[in-house]
Amino acid sequence: MPETTPATSPAGPHASQLKRTPLFDVHVQAGAKMVPFGGWEMPVQYTGILDEHRAVRRAVGLFDISHMGEFEVEGPGALAAVQRLTTNDASTLALDQVQYSLFCTPEGGIVDDLTLYRLGTDHYMLTVNASTIDKDWAWVTGHAGGARWRNASAETALLAVQGPRAEALVQRLADRDVTGIRYYHFARGAVAGAPALISRTGYTGEDGFELYVAADRAAALWHALMEAGRPDGIQPIGLGARDTLRLEMKFALYGNDIDETTNPLEAGLGWVVKPAKGEFIGRDAIEALRGRGVPRKLIGFEMQERAVPRHGYRLLAAGAEAGLVTSGSFSPSLERSIGIGYVRADLAAVGTGLDVEIRGQAHPARVAKTPFHPSRAKK
Amino acid sequence: MVDVPEELRYTKEHEWARVEGDRARVGITAFAQEQLGDVVFVELPKVGATVMSMKTFGVVESVKAVSDLFAPLTGEVVEVNAELGKKPELVNSDPYGQGWMLVIKLAKPAEAGELMTAEAYRRFVESAAH
Protein backbone atom coordinates (compact mmCIF):
# COMPACT_ATOMS: atom_id res chain seq x y z
CA MET A 1 0.00 0.00 0.00
CA PRO A 2 1.87 3.10 -1.18
CA GLU A 3 1.16 6.71 -0.26
CA THR A 4 -2.46 7.59 -0.86
CA THR A 5 -3.82 9.82 -3.57
CA PRO A 6 -5.94 12.44 -1.85
CA ALA A 7 -9.22 13.00 -3.63
CA THR A 8 -9.68 16.32 -1.90
CA SER A 9 -8.19 18.79 -4.32
CA PRO A 10 -7.00 21.33 -5.28
CA ALA A 11 -3.65 20.48 -3.75
CA GLY A 12 -1.75 23.28 -2.09
CA PRO A 13 1.90 24.24 -1.99
CA HIS A 14 4.45 22.68 0.34
CA ALA A 15 3.53 22.46 4.02
CA SER A 16 5.93 25.23 5.05
CA GLN A 17 3.97 27.80 3.01
CA LEU A 18 0.54 26.71 4.16
CA LYS A 19 -1.75 29.20 5.84
CA ARG A 20 -3.57 28.44 9.07
CA THR A 21 -6.95 29.56 10.38
CA PRO A 22 -7.33 31.04 13.89
CA LEU A 23 -8.54 27.57 14.98
CA PHE A 24 -5.46 25.60 13.92
CA ASP A 25 -4.38 24.81 17.49
CA VAL A 26 -7.93 23.85 18.45
CA HIS A 27 -8.00 21.27 15.64
CA VAL A 28 -4.64 19.80 16.57
CA GLN A 29 -5.71 19.52 20.21
CA ALA A 30 -8.93 17.80 19.10
CA GLY A 31 -6.83 15.17 17.33
CA ALA A 32 -7.64 16.24 13.77
CA LYS A 33 -5.65 14.92 10.85
CA MET A 34 -4.36 18.07 9.16
CA VAL A 35 -3.85 18.19 5.37
CA PRO A 36 -3.04 20.79 2.73
CA PHE A 37 -6.12 22.15 0.98
CA GLY A 38 -6.07 25.07 -1.42
CA GLY A 39 -2.97 26.53 0.23
CA TRP A 40 -4.27 26.01 3.76
CA GLU A 41 -3.47 23.49 6.46
CA MET A 42 -6.95 22.22 7.32
CA PRO A 43 -8.55 19.40 9.33
CA VAL A 44 -9.63 16.63 6.93
CA GLN A 45 -11.12 14.50 9.71
CA TYR A 46 -11.33 14.11 13.48
CA THR A 47 -12.99 10.77 14.27
CA GLY A 48 -13.52 9.64 10.66
CA ILE A 49 -15.36 10.87 7.60
CA LEU A 50 -18.30 8.43 7.83
CA ASP A 51 -18.86 9.14 11.51
CA GLU A 52 -18.69 12.90 11.02
CA HIS A 53 -20.97 12.81 7.99
CA ARG A 54 -23.62 10.90 9.94
CA ALA A 55 -23.33 13.28 12.90
CA VAL A 56 -24.30 16.17 10.61
CA ARG A 57 -27.21 14.27 9.03
CA ARG A 58 -28.52 13.03 12.39
CA ALA A 59 -27.55 15.67 14.96
CA VAL A 60 -25.24 18.65 14.49
CA GLY A 61 -21.70 19.31 13.31
CA LEU A 62 -19.29 22.22 13.72
CA PHE A 63 -17.02 23.22 10.84
CA ASP A 64 -14.12 25.65 10.68
CA ILE A 65 -14.35 27.25 7.25
CA SER A 66 -12.33 30.34 8.16
CA HIS A 67 -10.08 29.64 5.18
CA MET A 68 -12.80 31.08 2.96
CA GLY A 69 -12.36 34.67 1.83
CA GLU A 70 -14.52 37.72 2.56
CA PHE A 71 -14.44 40.87 0.46
CA GLU A 72 -16.47 43.97 1.24
CA VAL A 73 -17.41 46.67 -1.21
CA GLU A 74 -18.98 49.89 -0.05
CA GLY A 75 -20.05 53.26 -1.35
CA PRO A 76 -22.28 54.69 -4.06
CA GLY A 77 -20.61 52.52 -6.74
CA ALA A 78 -20.95 49.26 -4.79
CA LEU A 79 -24.09 47.88 -6.45
CA ALA A 80 -22.85 48.76 -9.93
CA ALA A 81 -19.53 47.01 -9.22
CA VAL A 82 -21.26 43.89 -7.92
CA GLN A 83 -23.69 43.85 -10.86
CA ARG A 84 -20.81 44.06 -13.32
CA LEU A 85 -18.76 41.32 -11.61
CA THR A 86 -21.42 38.76 -10.76
CA THR A 87 -23.95 36.87 -12.88
CA ASN A 88 -26.93 36.95 -10.50
CA ASP A 89 -29.09 40.05 -10.01
CA ALA A 90 -27.88 41.82 -6.87
CA SER A 91 -30.48 44.57 -7.22
CA THR A 92 -33.18 42.20 -5.95
CA LEU A 93 -31.46 41.70 -2.57
CA ALA A 94 -33.17 42.91 0.57
CA LEU A 95 -31.02 44.32 3.38
CA ASP A 96 -30.92 40.99 5.23
CA GLN A 97 -30.54 38.73 2.23
CA VAL A 98 -27.90 36.43 0.76
CA GLN A 99 -27.52 35.31 -2.85
CA TYR A 100 -25.54 32.55 -4.54
CA SER A 101 -23.66 33.92 -7.55
CA LEU A 102 -20.69 33.56 -9.88
CA PHE A 103 -17.79 35.54 -11.26
CA CYS A 104 -17.31 34.71 -14.95
CA THR A 105 -14.69 35.55 -17.55
CA PRO A 106 -15.69 37.44 -20.71
CA GLU A 107 -15.71 34.00 -22.39
CA GLY A 108 -18.23 32.68 -19.86
CA GLY A 109 -15.81 30.50 -17.86
CA ILE A 110 -16.33 30.42 -14.10
CA VAL A 111 -13.74 32.44 -12.13
CA ASP A 112 -15.33 31.44 -8.82
CA ASP A 113 -18.65 30.78 -7.13
CA LEU A 114 -19.60 32.90 -4.14
CA THR A 115 -22.30 34.06 -1.77
CA LEU A 116 -23.23 37.73 -1.81
CA TYR A 117 -24.52 39.49 1.33
CA ARG A 118 -26.22 42.84 1.28
CA LEU A 119 -24.91 44.38 4.51
CA GLY A 120 -26.30 47.85 3.96
CA THR A 121 -27.82 50.13 1.35
CA ASP A 122 -24.54 50.48 -0.54
CA HIS A 123 -22.58 47.80 1.27
CA TYR A 124 -22.01 44.18 0.21
CA MET A 125 -19.90 41.24 1.34
CA LEU A 126 -18.76 38.50 -1.04
CA THR A 127 -17.67 35.16 0.43
CA VAL A 128 -15.31 33.37 -1.95
CA ASN A 129 -13.42 30.10 -2.05
CA ALA A 130 -10.18 29.77 -0.07
CA SER A 131 -8.03 28.54 -2.94
CA THR A 132 -9.09 31.48 -5.13
CA ILE A 133 -8.84 34.41 -2.68
CA ASP A 134 -5.82 35.99 -4.37
CA LYS A 135 -7.14 35.43 -7.89
CA ASP A 136 -10.57 36.78 -6.93
CA TRP A 137 -9.12 39.81 -5.19
CA ALA A 138 -7.14 40.71 -8.32
CA TRP A 139 -10.28 40.06 -10.38
CA VAL A 140 -12.66 42.28 -8.41
CA THR A 141 -10.23 45.16 -7.92
CA GLY A 142 -9.08 44.94 -11.55
CA HIS A 143 -12.57 44.89 -13.04
CA ALA A 144 -14.59 47.17 -10.82
CA GLY A 145 -12.44 50.19 -10.22
CA GLY A 146 -14.00 53.18 -8.53
CA ALA A 147 -15.77 51.15 -5.87
CA ARG A 148 -14.20 50.89 -2.43
CA TRP A 149 -13.06 47.31 -1.82
CA ARG A 150 -11.73 45.76 1.37
CA ASN A 151 -10.28 42.28 1.77
CA ALA A 152 -11.51 41.16 5.21
CA SER A 153 -10.41 37.53 4.82
CA ALA A 154 -7.60 37.53 7.37
CA GLU A 155 -9.55 39.22 10.16
CA THR A 156 -12.71 37.14 9.65
CA ALA A 157 -13.38 33.66 11.01
CA LEU A 158 -16.25 31.55 9.74
CA LEU A 159 -17.84 28.67 11.65
CA ALA A 160 -20.61 26.54 10.19
CA VAL A 161 -23.13 24.83 12.50
CA GLN A 162 -25.10 22.33 10.44
CA GLY A 163 -27.60 19.61 11.15
CA PRO A 164 -31.15 19.05 12.45
CA ARG A 165 -30.14 20.27 15.93
CA ALA A 166 -28.24 23.34 14.74
CA GLU A 167 -31.11 25.79 15.14
CA ALA A 168 -31.85 24.92 18.76
CA LEU A 169 -28.15 24.97 19.65
CA VAL A 170 -27.42 28.37 18.12
CA GLN A 171 -30.61 29.73 19.67
CA ARG A 172 -29.46 28.74 23.17
CA LEU A 173 -26.27 30.78 22.73
CA ALA A 174 -27.66 33.74 20.80
CA ASP A 175 -28.84 37.04 22.24
CA ARG A 176 -31.64 37.30 19.67
CA ASP A 177 -34.17 35.11 17.91
CA VAL A 178 -32.53 33.07 15.17
CA THR A 179 -35.46 30.79 14.35
CA GLY A 180 -37.03 33.55 12.27
CA ILE A 181 -33.97 33.94 10.03
CA ARG A 182 -35.04 32.44 6.72
CA TYR A 183 -32.89 30.38 4.34
CA TYR A 184 -30.38 32.59 2.51
CA HIS A 185 -31.02 35.45 4.93
CA PHE A 186 -28.90 36.73 7.81
CA ALA A 187 -29.11 38.81 10.97
CA ARG A 188 -26.64 40.46 13.30
CA GLY A 189 -26.42 39.32 16.88
CA ALA A 190 -24.10 37.90 19.47
CA VAL A 191 -23.47 34.17 19.77
CA ALA A 192 -21.85 33.14 23.06
CA GLY A 193 -21.00 36.80 23.50
CA ALA A 194 -19.21 37.15 20.15
CA PRO A 195 -20.67 39.73 17.76
CA ALA A 196 -21.63 37.69 14.70
CA LEU A 197 -23.24 37.81 11.32
CA ILE A 198 -25.64 34.87 11.61
CA SER A 199 -26.33 33.50 8.16
CA ARG A 200 -28.87 30.78 7.39
CA THR A 201 -26.74 29.13 4.75
CA GLY A 202 -24.58 26.06 4.40
CA TYR A 203 -22.97 23.51 2.15
CA THR A 204 -24.45 20.31 3.57
CA GLY A 205 -28.15 20.14 2.66
CA GLU A 206 -29.06 20.37 6.34
CA ASP A 207 -30.59 23.26 8.19
CA GLY A 208 -28.05 25.39 9.97
CA PHE A 209 -26.04 28.56 10.15
CA GLU A 210 -22.76 30.03 9.09
CA LEU A 211 -21.39 32.40 11.73
CA TYR A 212 -19.00 35.17 10.72
CA VAL A 213 -17.02 36.51 13.68
CA ALA A 214 -13.77 38.38 14.28
CA ALA A 215 -10.77 36.06 14.04
CA ASP A 216 -9.83 36.63 17.70
CA ARG A 217 -13.30 35.47 18.82
CA ALA A 218 -13.21 32.20 16.89
CA ALA A 219 -11.65 29.91 19.50
CA ALA A 220 -13.98 31.01 22.31
CA LEU A 221 -17.02 30.61 20.06
CA TRP A 222 -15.84 27.17 18.92
CA HIS A 223 -15.45 25.96 22.51
CA ALA A 224 -18.80 27.46 23.55
CA LEU A 225 -20.60 25.67 20.70
CA MET A 226 -18.85 22.36 21.44
CA GLU A 227 -19.72 22.66 25.13
CA ALA A 228 -23.34 23.73 24.63
CA GLY A 229 -23.81 21.15 21.88
CA ARG A 230 -22.59 18.19 23.89
CA PRO A 231 -26.11 17.00 24.84
CA ASP A 232 -27.02 17.25 21.14
CA GLY A 233 -24.13 15.02 20.12
CA ILE A 234 -22.20 17.80 18.39
CA GLN A 235 -18.98 16.79 16.64
CA PRO A 236 -16.27 18.77 14.88
CA ILE A 237 -16.40 18.07 11.14
CA GLY A 238 -13.44 18.05 8.77
CA LEU A 239 -13.16 18.78 5.08
CA GLY A 240 -13.56 15.10 4.24
CA ALA A 241 -17.15 14.99 5.46
CA ARG A 242 -17.77 18.50 4.16
CA ASP A 243 -16.98 17.06 0.74
CA THR A 244 -19.23 13.98 1.04
CA LEU A 245 -22.08 16.11 2.46
CA ARG A 246 -21.96 18.59 -0.40
CA LEU A 247 -21.55 15.82 -2.97
CA GLU A 248 -24.81 14.20 -1.82
CA MET A 249 -26.49 17.54 -2.59
CA LYS A 250 -24.68 17.89 -5.95
CA PHE A 251 -23.29 21.24 -4.79
CA ALA A 252 -20.41 22.15 -7.10
CA LEU A 253 -16.89 22.38 -5.65
CA TYR A 254 -14.76 25.03 -7.33
CA GLY A 255 -11.62 23.52 -8.83
CA ASN A 256 -13.25 20.08 -9.09
CA ASP A 257 -16.62 20.48 -10.83
CA ILE A 258 -16.41 24.06 -12.06
CA ASP A 259 -13.52 26.24 -13.15
CA GLU A 260 -12.57 28.67 -15.90
CA THR A 261 -12.94 25.93 -18.54
CA THR A 262 -16.56 25.24 -17.58
CA ASN A 263 -19.54 27.54 -18.04
CA PRO A 264 -22.59 28.09 -15.81
CA LEU A 265 -25.06 26.54 -18.27
CA GLU A 266 -23.36 23.16 -18.58
CA ALA A 267 -22.72 23.21 -14.81
CA GLY A 268 -26.46 23.51 -14.12
CA LEU A 269 -25.98 27.01 -12.72
CA GLY A 270 -28.00 28.86 -15.36
CA TRP A 271 -30.43 29.81 -12.58
CA VAL A 272 -27.90 32.28 -11.15
CA VAL A 273 -27.25 33.94 -14.52
CA LYS A 274 -29.63 36.88 -15.04
CA PRO A 275 -29.04 38.53 -18.42
CA ALA A 276 -32.17 40.68 -17.95
CA LYS A 277 -30.39 42.72 -15.27
CA GLY A 278 -28.11 44.32 -17.87
CA GLU A 279 -24.42 44.14 -18.71
CA PHE A 280 -22.02 41.96 -16.70
CA ILE A 281 -18.74 40.22 -17.45
CA GLY A 282 -19.47 37.04 -19.42
CA ARG A 283 -23.05 37.96 -20.33
CA ASP A 284 -22.65 37.93 -24.12
CA ALA A 285 -20.72 34.68 -24.19
CA ILE A 286 -23.20 32.93 -21.90
CA GLU A 287 -26.18 34.21 -23.90
CA ALA A 288 -24.57 32.95 -27.12
CA LEU A 289 -24.13 29.54 -25.45
CA ARG A 290 -27.73 29.57 -24.32
CA GLY A 291 -28.81 30.21 -27.89
CA ARG A 292 -26.72 27.37 -29.30
CA GLY A 293 -27.38 24.96 -26.46
CA VAL A 294 -24.59 23.36 -24.44
CA PRO A 295 -23.18 20.04 -25.71
CA ARG A 296 -22.52 18.61 -22.24
CA LYS A 297 -24.15 18.74 -18.83
CA LEU A 298 -23.10 18.19 -15.24
CA ILE A 299 -25.08 15.19 -13.98
CA GLY A 300 -25.16 13.02 -10.90
CA PHE A 301 -24.75 9.27 -11.18
CA GLU A 302 -24.92 6.25 -8.89
CA MET A 303 -22.59 3.32 -9.26
CA GLN A 304 -24.21 -0.09 -9.59
CA GLU A 305 -21.31 -1.63 -7.64
CA ARG A 306 -19.05 -0.53 -4.84
CA ALA A 307 -16.03 0.74 -6.81
CA VAL A 308 -15.54 4.46 -6.21
CA PRO A 309 -15.51 7.01 -9.06
CA ARG A 310 -12.93 9.80 -8.68
CA HIS A 311 -12.16 13.18 -10.22
CA GLY A 312 -10.71 12.74 -13.70
CA TYR A 313 -12.05 9.23 -14.44
CA ARG A 314 -13.66 8.79 -17.87
CA LEU A 315 -17.39 8.27 -18.42
CA LEU A 316 -18.25 5.87 -21.23
CA ALA A 317 -21.41 5.05 -23.17
CA ALA A 318 -21.48 1.84 -25.19
CA GLY A 319 -17.69 1.67 -24.88
CA ALA A 320 -17.08 5.15 -26.32
CA GLU A 321 -15.96 8.26 -24.46
CA ALA A 322 -18.97 10.18 -23.17
CA GLY A 323 -17.65 12.50 -20.48
CA LEU A 324 -15.59 13.01 -17.36
CA VAL A 325 -16.10 12.47 -13.63
CA THR A 326 -15.47 15.68 -11.68
CA SER A 327 -16.24 14.46 -8.13
CA GLY A 328 -16.93 11.06 -6.66
CA SER A 329 -17.07 9.27 -3.36
CA PHE A 330 -18.75 6.61 -1.37
CA SER A 331 -21.99 8.20 -0.16
CA PRO A 332 -22.42 7.60 3.57
CA SER A 333 -26.18 8.30 3.41
CA LEU A 334 -26.93 6.10 0.40
CA GLU A 335 -24.26 3.54 1.32
CA ARG A 336 -23.22 3.33 -2.30
CA SER A 337 -20.75 5.10 -4.54
CA ILE A 338 -21.90 8.26 -6.27
CA GLY A 339 -20.37 10.88 -8.49
CA ILE A 340 -20.95 13.92 -10.59
CA GLY A 341 -19.49 14.65 -13.98
CA TYR A 342 -20.00 16.14 -17.40
CA VAL A 343 -21.65 13.97 -20.05
CA ARG A 344 -22.90 14.55 -23.57
CA ALA A 345 -26.26 16.30 -23.33
CA ASP A 346 -28.08 13.38 -25.01
CA LEU A 347 -26.94 11.11 -22.15
CA ALA A 348 -27.99 13.40 -19.32
CA ALA A 349 -31.52 12.06 -18.68
CA VAL A 350 -32.14 10.40 -15.30
CA GLY A 351 -31.90 6.63 -15.67
CA THR A 352 -29.44 6.64 -18.57
CA GLY A 353 -26.89 3.85 -18.27
CA LEU A 354 -23.21 4.84 -18.34
CA ASP A 355 -19.93 3.24 -17.43
CA VAL A 356 -17.16 4.71 -15.35
CA GLU A 357 -13.67 3.65 -16.35
CA ILE A 358 -11.95 2.68 -13.12
CA ARG A 359 -8.41 1.34 -13.40
CA GLY A 360 -8.95 0.43 -17.05
CA GLN A 361 -12.26 -1.38 -16.50
CA ALA A 362 -15.81 -0.28 -17.23
CA HIS A 363 -18.02 -0.22 -14.12
CA PRO A 364 -21.77 0.35 -14.61
CA ALA A 365 -23.47 3.50 -13.36
CA ARG A 366 -26.81 5.20 -13.88
CA VAL A 367 -27.68 8.89 -14.17
CA ALA A 368 -29.44 9.72 -10.90
CA LYS A 369 -31.97 12.21 -9.69
CA THR A 370 -30.24 14.91 -7.64
CA PRO A 371 -29.81 15.87 -4.92
CA PHE A 372 -28.90 12.28 -4.08
CA HIS A 373 -30.13 12.83 -0.54
CA PRO A 374 -33.18 15.02 0.23
CA SER A 375 -32.29 18.54 1.30
CA ARG A 376 -33.50 19.59 4.73
CA ALA A 377 -32.31 23.17 4.47
CA LYS A 378 -35.07 25.59 5.59
CA LYS A 379 -36.70 27.10 2.52
CA MET B 1 1.54 3.71 19.55
CA VAL B 2 0.48 1.80 16.46
CA ASP B 3 -0.32 -1.89 16.90
CA VAL B 4 2.40 -4.06 15.28
CA PRO B 5 1.98 -7.73 16.25
CA GLU B 6 5.30 -9.52 16.92
CA GLU B 7 4.50 -12.72 15.03
CA LEU B 8 3.84 -11.06 11.66
CA ARG B 9 6.17 -9.95 8.84
CA TYR B 10 5.77 -6.62 7.06
CA THR B 11 6.37 -4.76 3.78
CA LYS B 12 7.35 -1.14 3.36
CA GLU B 13 4.00 -0.71 1.59
CA HIS B 14 2.29 -1.52 4.92
CA GLU B 15 1.00 -5.03 4.26
CA TRP B 16 1.42 -7.80 6.81
CA ALA B 17 1.92 -11.54 6.26
CA ARG B 18 1.26 -14.32 8.75
CA VAL B 19 3.37 -17.23 7.48
CA GLU B 20 2.16 -20.69 8.57
CA GLY B 21 3.91 -23.58 6.84
CA ASP B 22 3.61 -23.15 3.09
CA ARG B 23 0.84 -20.55 3.34
CA ALA B 24 0.61 -16.91 4.30
CA ARG B 25 -2.37 -14.85 5.32
CA VAL B 26 -2.14 -11.24 4.13
CA GLY B 27 -3.69 -7.90 5.03
CA ILE B 28 -2.80 -4.26 5.64
CA THR B 29 -1.43 -2.90 8.89
CA ALA B 30 -3.12 -0.84 11.59
CA PHE B 31 -0.95 2.08 10.52
CA ALA B 32 -2.12 1.70 6.92
CA GLN B 33 -5.82 1.64 7.76
CA GLU B 34 -5.39 4.63 10.03
CA GLN B 35 -3.73 6.60 7.23
CA LEU B 36 -6.43 5.61 4.76
CA GLY B 37 -9.40 6.42 6.94
CA ASP B 38 -12.76 4.71 6.44
CA VAL B 39 -12.35 1.84 3.98
CA VAL B 40 -15.36 1.54 1.66
CA PHE B 41 -14.21 -0.89 -1.04
CA VAL B 42 -11.59 -3.60 -1.41
CA GLU B 43 -10.81 -5.11 -4.80
CA LEU B 44 -9.17 -8.52 -4.51
CA PRO B 45 -8.02 -11.20 -6.97
CA LYS B 46 -9.93 -14.44 -7.41
CA VAL B 47 -8.96 -17.78 -5.90
CA GLY B 48 -6.50 -19.42 -8.29
CA ALA B 49 -4.84 -16.16 -9.36
CA THR B 50 -1.09 -15.80 -9.00
CA VAL B 51 0.33 -12.90 -7.04
CA MET B 52 3.95 -11.79 -7.20
CA SER B 53 6.10 -10.44 -4.41
CA MET B 54 5.88 -6.64 -4.33
CA LYS B 55 3.54 -6.46 -7.32
CA THR B 56 0.02 -5.10 -6.93
CA PHE B 57 -2.71 -7.65 -6.19
CA GLY B 58 -5.64 -5.32 -5.61
CA VAL B 59 -6.88 -1.97 -4.47
CA VAL B 60 -8.26 -0.51 -1.27
CA GLU B 61 -10.48 2.56 -1.43
CA SER B 62 -11.27 4.82 1.47
CA VAL B 63 -13.76 7.66 1.32
CA LYS B 64 -11.06 10.08 0.23
CA ALA B 65 -8.34 8.02 -1.44
CA VAL B 66 -7.45 4.96 -3.47
CA SER B 67 -4.35 2.84 -2.84
CA ASP B 68 -2.77 -0.18 -4.46
CA LEU B 69 -2.19 -3.34 -2.46
CA PHE B 70 1.17 -5.09 -2.83
CA ALA B 71 1.71 -8.81 -2.31
CA PRO B 72 4.31 -9.52 0.37
CA LEU B 73 5.04 -12.95 -1.15
CA THR B 74 4.75 -14.85 -4.42
CA GLY B 75 2.25 -17.66 -4.87
CA GLU B 76 -1.25 -18.79 -5.68
CA VAL B 77 -4.29 -17.25 -4.04
CA VAL B 78 -6.09 -20.07 -2.21
CA GLU B 79 -8.55 -17.99 -0.16
CA VAL B 80 -9.96 -14.48 -0.36
CA ASN B 81 -11.92 -12.76 2.37
CA ALA B 82 -15.36 -12.55 0.75
CA GLU B 83 -16.69 -10.84 3.88
CA LEU B 84 -14.91 -7.63 2.83
CA GLY B 85 -17.29 -7.34 -0.13
CA LYS B 86 -20.11 -6.59 2.30
CA LYS B 87 -18.11 -5.21 5.21
CA PRO B 88 -14.98 -3.42 3.98
CA GLU B 89 -14.92 -1.57 7.30
CA LEU B 90 -13.46 -4.73 8.89
CA VAL B 91 -10.13 -3.52 7.47
CA ASN B 92 -10.40 -0.55 9.86
CA SER B 93 -11.87 -2.27 12.88
CA ASP B 94 -9.75 -5.44 12.84
CA PRO B 95 -6.86 -5.10 10.34
CA TYR B 96 -4.93 -8.15 11.65
CA GLY B 97 -8.01 -10.33 12.23
CA GLN B 98 -11.32 -10.22 10.38
CA GLY B 99 -9.89 -7.61 8.01
CA TRP B 100 -7.50 -10.12 6.39
CA MET B 101 -7.51 -10.15 2.59
CA LEU B 102 -5.84 -13.22 1.08
CA VAL B 103 -4.27 -16.55 1.82
CA ILE B 104 -1.37 -17.28 -0.53
CA LYS B 105 0.11 -20.75 -1.16
CA LEU B 106 3.77 -19.80 -1.26
CA ALA B 107 5.78 -20.53 -4.40
CA LYS B 108 9.00 -19.14 -2.91
CA PRO B 109 8.87 -19.56 0.88
CA ALA B 110 12.40 -18.14 1.20
CA GLU B 111 11.02 -14.69 0.28
CA ALA B 112 9.60 -14.44 3.80
CA GLY B 113 13.11 -13.82 5.05
CA GLU B 114 13.22 -10.55 3.10
CA LEU B 115 10.19 -9.08 4.87
CA MET B 116 10.55 -6.78 7.85
CA THR B 117 10.24 -8.06 11.39
CA ALA B 118 7.81 -6.31 13.75
CA GLU B 119 10.76 -4.47 15.29
CA ALA B 120 12.02 -3.27 11.91
CA TYR B 121 8.53 -2.27 10.75
CA ARG B 122 7.90 -0.32 13.94
CA ARG B 123 11.08 1.67 13.34
CA PHE B 124 10.11 2.14 9.69
CA VAL B 125 6.70 3.58 10.62
CA GLU B 126 8.18 5.85 13.25
CA SER B 127 10.70 7.29 10.80
CA ALA B 128 7.99 7.70 8.13
CA ALA B 129 5.79 9.58 10.59
CA HIS B 130 8.45 12.23 11.34
Interface residues (C-beta under 8 A of the other chain):
Chain A: M1 P2 E3 T4 T5 P6 A7 T8 K33 V44 Q45 G48 I49 L50 D51 G240 D243 T244 R306 A307 V308 R310 S329 F330 P332 S337 R359
Chain B: E13 H14 E15 I28 A32 Q35 L36 G37 D38 V40 F41 E43 V59 V60 E61 S62 V63 K64 A65 V66 S67 D68 L69 F70 G85 P88
